[in-house]
Each structure stands twice: as structure tokens, then as C-alpha cells.
Amino acid sequence: MTAAASKELEQPQRTVLSVASADEFDQAEFRRMAREALASADTADPDDAAAVLLDSLTDAQCRVALEATLPNYMRIMAAGDRGRVRHEAVKPGRVKQATPASRRSTPTTAQRVNSWYQRTLATRIMVGDQWKFLRECTAADLIAAAEVRFKTAAATKAEGERLQALAEHMQQTGAKTVAKVKAEVLQRVYGG
């Protein structure tokens, strides 16, 4: 076998997705292609499926893809900013007494508290079906937003409990992978 043929065999095969024509491509078509990329991926890593999908898109289709995905990305960024600001510590700074206040380069504690306060008020929060700045929220808004988060947390906890129960079953039975668990047991333990 030649070196070129050997190198070709070593390269992972890229899946080719069926692509609609430019005038037929919309967000629904993009979602269909994304599902197809996930289903045809050789690995469980969504990044690999994303790479296959990206390779299949034209520049014009990338714009449609961004229109479909950018809002969710922005929600993730807003949530990250909210958490980062909320958990910032506001500690007293060490300011030399000999430095006149007009020449200080280190912000005072009051300035840091005010800055944190303003950034906290400017964080975005999803309330029902709309986004609001925290400063605009009423008590009813906060209660509604909290309830959604409690439901999400309960669903996440329940998923964790199912995974834990499945792991315990596998340890008890000696199953090395989930694929070795019988279908009826998987359905009973993990759900279906």
C-alpha cells in the first residue's frame, strides 16, 4: 500500500449532509440538517456533528444558521454574565492614605459597590416569555422566574437520580456499559 493510500485510510471519513438549495434553506431546514448531523455522527461529541454541519453549509446558509442559533447563544452569554456579576465579591480596597483622592487609580469600596450594583441591575432575566432587565422586575416577575428555575432544577435532579439508579444497577449486575443492560431493565430503571 502506498503512503498516500495509507494516509487516506487514517483520515476520518466526513459525513456529507443533504443540503437544500439556497432559496429552500430556512431555519426549519437548518434544524433538519442539524438533527441529521447528530444522527449520522460517528462520535457522541456534539462538536463533531457541528463540524460536519458547518462543512456542509454555504456562506448564505451560515447566515440562516446564525439567525437560528445566535439568540440561544446570547441567552447563554446573558446567564453567564448574570452569574459572574452576582458572585463578585466587593471587598474593601487598600488605598494609601498619602495619595490624594483625585489621583487614586484604585477604585474605592463605594465605587466598586456602586459598579456591582449597576451591573447587577443591568443583568437580563427571562420572565415568562420575555426578557427583562433585573431592575425592571416586579415581585410577581421574580416569583414566576423562580418557579421556572425550580421546575428546571427538579427535572435535572430527576435525570441525575435516573442516571444514578442505572449506574447502581450496572454495578450490581456487572454490566460494563449501558449497551449490556437488557432493554426491559433499561426502560424500567432509566425510563423510556
C-alpha positions in Angstrom: 0.0 0.0 0.0 1.3 3.4 -0.9 1.9 6.1 1.8 -0.8 8.3 0.3 -3.3 5.4 0.4 -2.3 4.6 4.0 -2.7 8.2 5.0 -6.2 8.3 3.3 -7.3 5.3 5.4 -6.2 7.0 8.6 -8.2 10.2 7.9 -11.7 10.0 9.5 -14.5 9.9 7.0 -16.6 13.1 7.0 -20.3 12.7 6.6 -21.9 14.6 3.8 -25.3 16.0 4.6 -28.0 16.6 2.1 -28.3 20.4 1.6 -31.3 22.2 0.3 -30.9 24.8 -2.5 -30.2 28.4 -1.3 -33.8 29.5 -1.9 -35.2 26.5 0.0 -32.9 26.9 3.0 -34.6 28.3 6.1 -34.4 27.7 9.9 -36.5 24.6 9.6 -34.2 23.2 7.0 -31.2 24.1 9.2 -32.8 22.3 12.2 -33.4 19.2 9.9 -29.8 19.3 8.9 -28.6 19.6 12.5 -30.7 16.6 13.5 -29.2 14.7 10.5 -25.7 15.7 11.5 -26.3 14.5 15.1 -27.8 11.2 13.9 -25.0 10.4 11.5 -22.1 11.4 13.7 -19.6 8.7 14.5 -19.0 10.0 18.0 -21.2 11.2 20.9 -19.5 14.6 20.8 -21.8 17.3 19.5 -18.8 19.3 18.4 -18.0 16.7 15.8 -21.6 16.8 14.5 -21.3 20.6 14.4 -18.1 20.4 12.3 -19.9 18.1 9.8 -22.8 20.5 9.6 -20.6 23.6 9.2 -18.7 21.9 6.4 -22.0 21.3 4.6 -23.2 25.0 4.6 -22.6 27.7 2.2 -21.9 31.3 3.4 -25.5 32.3 2.8 -26.7 29.3 4.7 -24.4 30.2 7.6 -26.3 33.4 7.9 -29.6 31.4 8.4 -27.8 29.1 10.8 -26.7 32.1 12.9 -30.2 33.5 12.9 -31.4 30.2 14.3 -28.6 29.7 16.9 -27.4 33.2 17.9 -30.4 34.0 20.1 -29.7 30.9 22.2 -26.0 31.8 22.4 -26.9 35.3 23.6 -29.2 33.8 26.3 -26.2 31.6 27.4 -24.0 34.7 27.5 -26.5 36.7 29.4 -26.9 33.9 32.0 -23.1 33.7 32.4 -22.8 37.5 32.9 -25.6 37.3 35.5 -23.9 34.6 37.5 -20.5 36.3 37.2 -21.8 39.7 38.5 -23.9 38.1 41.2 -21.0 36.3 42.7 -18.4 39.1 42.5 -17.1 39.9 45.9 -16.9 43.6 46.9 -14.1 43.9 49.3 -12.6 47.0 50.8 -9.5 48.1 48.8 -6.2 49.1 50.2 -5.7 52.8 49.4 -2.6 54.6 50.6 -3.5 57.5 52.8 -0.9 59.7 51.3 -2.4 59.6 47.8 -4.9 62.4 47.3 -8.4 61.1 46.3 -8.2 63.0 43.0 -5.2 60.9 41.9 -6.3 57.4 43.1 -6.2 54.8 40.3 -7.7 52.1 42.6 -11.5 52.4 42.9 -12.8 53.0 46.4 -15.0 50.4 48.0 -18.0 52.7 47.4 -17.2 52.9 43.7 -16.9 49.1 43.5 -20.2 48.6 45.3 -21.9 51.1 43.0 -20.4 49.4 39.9 -21.5 46.0 41.1 -25.0 47.3 41.9 -25.4 48.9 38.5 -24.1 45.8 36.7 -26.5 43.6 38.8 -29.5 45.8 37.9 -28.4 45.6 34.2 -28.4 41.8 34.2 -31.0 40.1 32.0 -33.6 37.6 33.3 -36.2 35.6 31.4 -39.6 36.2 32.9 -42.4 34.1 31.3 -41.9 34.6 27.6 -40.0 37.8 27.7 -36.6 39.1 28.7 -36.3 41.9 31.3 -33.5 43.7 33.0 -33.4 42.8 36.7 -34.1 46.5 37.5 -37.5 46.2 35.8 -38.7 43.1 37.5 -41.6 43.2 39.9 -42.0 40.7 42.8 -44.5 38.8 40.7 -41.9 38.6 37.9 -39.3 37.2 40.2 -41.7 34.6 41.7 -42.6 33.5 38.1 -38.9 33.3 37.1 -38.0 31.4 40.3 -40.8 28.9 39.7 -39.4 28.1 36.2 -36.0 27.6 37.7 -37.3 25.3 40.4 -39.1 23.2 37.8 -35.9 23.0 35.7 -33.8 22.1 38.8 -36.3 19.3 39.7 -36.1 17.9 36.2 -32.3 18.0 36.3 -32.4 16.3 39.7 -34.7 13.6 38.5 -32.4 12.9 35.5 -29.5 12.6 37.9 -31.4 10.1 40.0 -32.2 8.0 36.9 -28.5 8.0 35.9 -27.5 7.1 39.5 -30.1 4.2 39.6 -28.8 2.9 36.2 -25.2 3.1 37.5 -26.1 1.2 40.6 -27.9 -1.5 38.6 -24.8 -1.8 36.4 -22.6 -2.2 39.4 -24.8 -4.8 40.9 -25.1 -6.8 37.7 -21.5 -6.3 36.5 -22.6 -4.7 33.2 -19.6 -2.8 31.8 -21.6 -0.5 29.5 -25.2 0.6 29.2 -25.3 -1.4 26.0 -25.0 -4.6 28.1 -28.2 -3.7 30.1 -31.3 -5.6 28.9 -33.8 -3.3 27.2 -36.7 -4.0 29.6 -34.3 -3.2 32.6 -33.1 0.0 30.9 -36.7 1.1 30.3 -37.7 0.3 34.0 -34.6 1.9 35.6 -33.9 4.8 33.2 -37.3 5.3 31.7 -38.5 5.3 28.2 
